[in-house]
Amino acid sequence: MTRSLMLISACLLIVLTMAAGAAPAKRADACTWGASSVVVEQVNGQYVESDPNTTGCIP
């Protein structure tokens, strides 16, 4: 009986540890990842920059 109780306790501890490790992280701050790019072309001898093209989460 004692061995079974110890085995069940150990299994429960392992399952709870894995569940806590797999929980998604909560972020309090705003999203700050993403990518931004611009294109620069030469038009009539002048360099012209396009508007930024953003992807991902940039606040």
GROMACS elastic network, one bead per residue, 0.5 to 0.9 nm:
[ bonds ]
;  ai    aj funct       b0    kb
    1     4     6  0.51669   500
    1     5     6  0.62156   500
    1     6     6  0.86547   500
    2     5     6  0.50941   500
    2     6     6  0.61653   500
    2     7     6  0.85843   500
    3     6     6  0.51284   500
    3     7     6  0.61523   500
    3     8     6  0.86393   500
    4     7     6  0.50300   500
    4     8     6  0.61036   500
    4     9     6  0.84705   500
    5     8     6  0.51448   500
    5     9     6  0.60469   500
    5    10     6  0.85331   500
    6     9     6  0.50238   500
    6    10     6  0.60596   500
    6    11     6  0.85771   500
    7    10     6  0.51022   500
    7    11     6  0.61670   500
    7    12     6  0.85586   500
    8    11     6  0.51210   500
    8    12     6  0.60913   500
    8    13     6  0.85532   500
    9    12     6  0.50876   500
    9    13     6  0.61226   500
    9    14     6  0.86475   500
   10    13     6  0.50839   500
   10    14     6  0.62370   500
   10    15     6  0.86710   500
   11    14     6  0.51058   500
   11    15     6  0.61602   500
   11    16     6  0.85888   500
   12    15     6  0.51170   500
   12    16     6  0.60895   500
   12    17     6  0.84838   500
   13    16     6  0.51927   500
   13    17     6  0.60632   500
   13    18     6  0.85971   500
   14    17     6  0.51073   500
   14    18     6  0.61694   500
   14    19     6  0.85699   500
   15    18     6  0.51741   500
   15    19     6  0.60994   500
   15    20     6  0.86180   500
   16    19     6  0.50144   500
   16    20     6  0.61057   500
   16    21     6  0.85484   500
   17    20     6  0.52185   500
   17    21     6  0.62148   500
   17    22     6  0.86695   500
   18    21     6  0.50705   500
   18    22     6  0.61229   500
   18    23     6  0.86979   500
   19    22     6  0.51541   500
   19    23     6  0.62513   500
   20    23     6  0.53540   500
   20    24     6  0.88520   500
   21    24     6  0.82775   500
   22    25     6  0.88387   500
   27    30     6  0.75642   500
   27    31     6  0.82171   500
   29    32     6  0.84512   500
   30    58     6  0.87247   500
   30    59     6  0.69089   500
   31    34     6  0.86762   500
   31    57     6  0.59673   500
   31    58     6  0.63804   500
   31    59     6  0.63382   500
   32    57     6  0.65443   500
   32    58     6  0.54845   500
   32    59     6  0.65951   500
   33    56     6  0.68170   500
   33    57     6  0.56881   500
   33    58     6  0.59607   500
   33    59     6  0.87648   500
   34    54     6  0.72297   500
   34    55     6  0.57639   500
   34    57     6  0.51864   500
   34    58     6  0.55475   500
   35    53     6  0.82199   500
   35    54     6  0.56593   500
   35    55     6  0.53902   500
   35    56     6  0.64184   500
   35    57     6  0.82645   500
   35    58     6  0.77724   500
   36    52     6  0.61316   500
   36    53     6  0.55432   500
   36    55     6  0.65341   500
   36    56     6  0.88515   500
   36    58     6  0.87578   500
   37    51     6  0.85263   500
   37    52     6  0.55047   500
   37    53     6  0.53059   500
   37    54     6  0.65861   500
   37    55     6  0.89299   500
   38    49     6  0.67045   500
   38    50     6  0.55942   500
   38    51     6  0.62497   500
   38    53     6  0.62604   500
   39    48     6  0.82318   500
   39    49     6  0.57793   500
   39    50     6  0.53033   500
   39    51     6  0.79014   500
   39    52     6  0.80647   500
   39    53     6  0.89180   500
   40    47     6  0.63776   500
   40    48     6  0.55113   500
   40    50     6  0.63450   500
   41    46     6  0.81514   500
   41    47     6  0.55558   500
   41    48     6  0.53133   500
   41    49     6  0.65752   500
   41    50     6  0.82443   500
   42    45     6  0.59137   500
   42    46     6  0.53687   500
   42    48     6  0.60610   500
   42    49     6  0.88436   500
   43    46     6  0.52334   500
   43    47     6  0.61643   500
   43    48     6  0.66472   500
   44    47     6  0.83282   500
   49    52     6  0.87529   500
   50    53     6  0.84278   500
   54    57     6  0.84582   500
   54    58     6  0.75984   500
   55    58     6  0.76289   500
